[in-house]
Amino acid sequence: MKGKRQLTRVSESHSSNNNSLGKRIVQNWELYLFMVPAMLYFFVFHYGPMYGIQIAFKNFIPSKGIAGSPWVGLEHFERFFNSYYFWDLLWNTFSISFYELAIGFPLPIILALAFNEVRNGPFKKTVQTVTYAPHFISVVVMAGMIITFLSPSSGMIVRVIEGLGLQPAAFLTDPAWFKTVYVFSGVWQSTGWGTIIYLAALSGVDPQLHEAAIVDGASRFKRVLHINLPTIIPTITIMLILNMGNILGVGFEKILLLQNSLNMEASDVISTYVYRAGLVNAQYSFSTAVGLFNSVVNVILLVTVNKIAKRTSENSLW
């Protein structure tokens, strides 16, 4: 009898929850209507194409379609793992990603803390505009600017280095310089824009905390260190988790535009290899398998870092 009563209560609570959800949808239908375009976008462009993932386990033949192509199991994955370029691709992808994370992740935080301390309104707005502006430059234009500035024959930066009496490096062709050029050009383009979310978090700092700290004789640096920085720690944690979840998602377009036969040793990453194998060489199944491997590693990193953050602090994505 007790078991039946419990089941009855559970079913009643479940039905009441469904009824309350239905009532909320009816009462706030305008708000739910705003969600429809976003849901359609994700279903059409993200969840719908997942049907094609199965060609990673097939020998895809366009004339037979996805359903008619024969299964080959893990053959494409084994081919990729056993290839001589597997470790080079993995190393280039990880090294560029961690290099970019190490340089590019803390700079927006430092810049946001600096902006927050500036009291001169016009100066602050001018500097913010200057640092935000590169974000709106397209990847193609950015790559063209890099090639123009670093050109060994007429590059502006090369001419400045020569004017200082130094020997300029082969920035565009030397594999040793490719990662530095890629990372620092990305930092210049995205650092200013990345400060926006941290400035928004800093706006929630209680002014009374600073007033109390000033009364206690705390310097500006100590107030930044002990009041402002702890306030944005949750935001920093969430952004770090999201960045770690995309550690293998190195910018495909920019690398492809800066890539050449001389710097291929350092510039060839998983995404560019998928492009060549899938679109250029029409190896659709093989390139899908490589791309799926890339996505699985990103998911594993995202879940792992989120779990670590949840255990060490109260901040996590879920």
Buried (B, 14 or more C-beta within 10 A) or exposed (E): EEEEEEEEEEEEEEEEEEEEEEEEEEEEEEEEEEEEEEEEEEEEEEEEEEEEBBBBBBBBBEEEEBEEBEEBEEBBBEBBEEEEEBEBBBEBBBBBBEBBBEBBBEBBBEBBBEBBEEEEEEEBEEBBEEBBEBEEBEBEEBBEBBBEBBBEEEBEBBBEBEEEEEEBBBBBBBBEBBBBBBBBBBBBBBBBBBBBBBBEBBEEBEEEBBEEBEEEEBEEEEBBEEBBBEBBEBBBBBBBBEBBBEBBBBBBBBBBBBBEEBBBEBBBBBBBBBBEBBEEEEBBBBBBBBBBBBEEBBEEBBBEBBEEBBEEEEBBBE
